[in-house]
Amino acid sequence: MALIKINEMFKSYPIGKGKFTALKNIDLKFEKGEFTGIVGPSGSGKTTLLNIIGSLDVQTEGKVEVMGNEVKSLSAKQSSRLRSEHIGFIFQTYNLLPVYTVYENVEFPLILLGMSAVERKKAVSDALKWVGLTDKIKSRPAQLSGGECQRVAIARAIVKKPSLVLADEPTANLDAENSHHILKTMKKLNEELGTTFIFSTHDAKVISYLKRKITLVDGKVSNDEIINGG
Amino acid sequence: MILKLATKNILGAGLRTWLNIFILSLSYFVIIALQGFYVGWQDDAAREMKNWDLAGGQYWQETYDPYDPFTLENSHSIIPEELQKQIDNGEAISILFAPATIYPDGRMRNIVLKGIDPNQSLIELPTKYLVNSNNEINCIIGSGFADNLNIKQGDYIVLRWRDKNGTYDARDIKVSHIFSTTVITVESNQVWISLPILQEMLDLPNEATIITIKDEMFDQEITGWQYKNLDILLIDLTNMIKAKTIGSSIMYILMLFLAMLAIFDTQVLAIFRRRKEIGTMMAMGMTRPKIIQLFTLEGILHAILAIFMGAVYGIPLLNHFQKVGMQIGMDAKEWGLSGLDDALYPVYGWKLVLGTIVLVLITITVVSFLPTRKIAKLKPTDALRGKMTK
């Protein structure tokens, strides 16, 4: 059974008296364990598509099913629960909580899940080991480099072992070395934990790591290909 | 969970948090300090008035009206039998009033002549100085009145009065003692002499105008006499202090407003500045009501931490005020206010302290919550992009 099913989906925004259609007639399926990139130029609808899959936004028309939940029919509480339990997010600008330490940032999603302190400690420790940041647990985001911040964001996204991680331009603010390091980390997580990763990107470096590449142009899927033998 | 997050957030905000907490602690301190002075004044004044004048209450001869000096001449009756027993036991004192005139240094001054038992010990008036074995009439007067008339202890002044038949008489009386009190109702334009002497001068044996009783246990109906309990007798003082307290409330409304402004401003700014953080929390699965709770609690925590900060500098300062009092800087008697000495000593009761804390906490809770309603309208996608949803 597909993890995500999108059928004839449209997303429009009101602009003045008219409307702007960001996504047009999208039909996609994502299976468990995919490492997929949504590529395309700025304004092509990549982030909008990720937001709808992550139930941060809803489609205007069509059907979007994420892990058996129809996104549009979910209440605010239900969609919060879906995100809390099953989806991890990685953002271009890291979006770490500035007053929290690395440990506390990674621990935050587990607190929302109501996990006990002992379980949290183990999970955070494992996640930080995965991203190689065990020596920075007491640092605050302002004391970290961009690459380290993004690794903290990855640890925060995977700490609860979600079925799906959505990453919006995760390497856009990083140099080549850090980008490769981040991508290798995510690839490792994908292979070893079976976590599904969906990226939005227009970074050529990312593409070499992808198993599947979906190209969006002007809100439409122009190409959907399996690459790297994935 | 929310409490832990809120604590981390406000402590992590550093100097901004401590400035807000300081402003809030000032609100607690100023409100408690100001109100403490009024409570202290009321307590002092009521205690002094009881000690010097009112004791446990008074029976007034039915025609006596303290606001109408023309009633004085006829406001006297035979002391009722029920009260005479208490007087004999030392549990009540009878006082006779009469209008009279004194002529200090040849100037004329209308006064109220009051007769009191020289051996009484019910009120603090130093009546022992009224005893005289030299066939002179001794009198005692208050220091404010004496200063006003330039009278000194040992002076003789001419006293003129009218007896019950309307006949004028006059005699030199000796100022045997000048007493100091903060209670103007026993000193203003008053001359105190021995009750038996006054009864003889007026030819009103065994008569009195008021009977002051030790405590309210004698509260009973007596024909021809009206009982006035302490609530009635202190009503002028209570009303005056109430009026002053309302005046002072402007000050603490200003302090509350300052506190409200600090927190409201912080909350509005926090929601604006932290919208990306709010979006991130939403993305991680935190519900809007939880985020609203978090921000509201952060505001409330400012008020709670302000209690501790206020206690750190407030308790020593308030204790200091309690010890040294507030110097009034002029003779309070000139204001016509009873119970005010040279310094005003505040009283800080639990009721005042807890009342102020609850008032500030409720205000801050409301003010902390109001701006967070914006979060309810905030879309996660807008918040993540650092936008406010219109």
Chai-1 contact restraints between the chains, C-beta under 6 A:
chainA,res_idxA,chainB,res_idxB,connection_type,confidence,min_distance_angstrom,max_distance_angstrom,comment,restraint_id
A,N51,B,T381,contact,1.0,0.0,6.0,A-B,restraint_1
A,L56,B,P380,contact,1.0,0.0,6.0,A-B,restraint_2
A,L56,B,T381,contact,1.0,0.0,6.0,A-B,restraint_3
A,D57,B,T381,contact,1.0,0.0,6.0,A-B,restraint_4
A,K77,B,T287,contact,1.0,0.0,6.0,A-B,restraint_5
A,S80,B,G285,contact,1.0,0.0,6.0,A-B,restraint_6
A,S80,B,T287,contact,1.0,0.0,6.0,A-B,restraint_7
A,R83,B,G285,contact,1.0,0.0,6.0,A-B,restraint_8
A,S84,B,G285,contact,1.0,0.0,6.0,A-B,restraint_9
A,F89,B,A283,contact,1.0,0.0,6.0,A-B,restraint_10
A,N95,B,T280,contact,1.0,0.0,6.0,A-B,restraint_11
A,L97,B,E277,contact,1.0,0.0,6.0,A-B,restraint_12
A,V99,B,N9,contact,1.0,0.0,6.0,A-B,restraint_13
A,V99,B,G12,contact,1.0,0.0,6.0,A-B,restraint_14
A,P109,B,M284,contact,1.0,0.0,6.0,A-B,restraint_15
A,I111,B,M1,contact,1.0,0.0,6.0,A-B,restraint_16
A,L112,B,G285,contact,1.0,0.0,6.0,A-B,restraint_17
A,L112,B,M286,contact,1.0,0.0,6.0,A-B,restraint_18
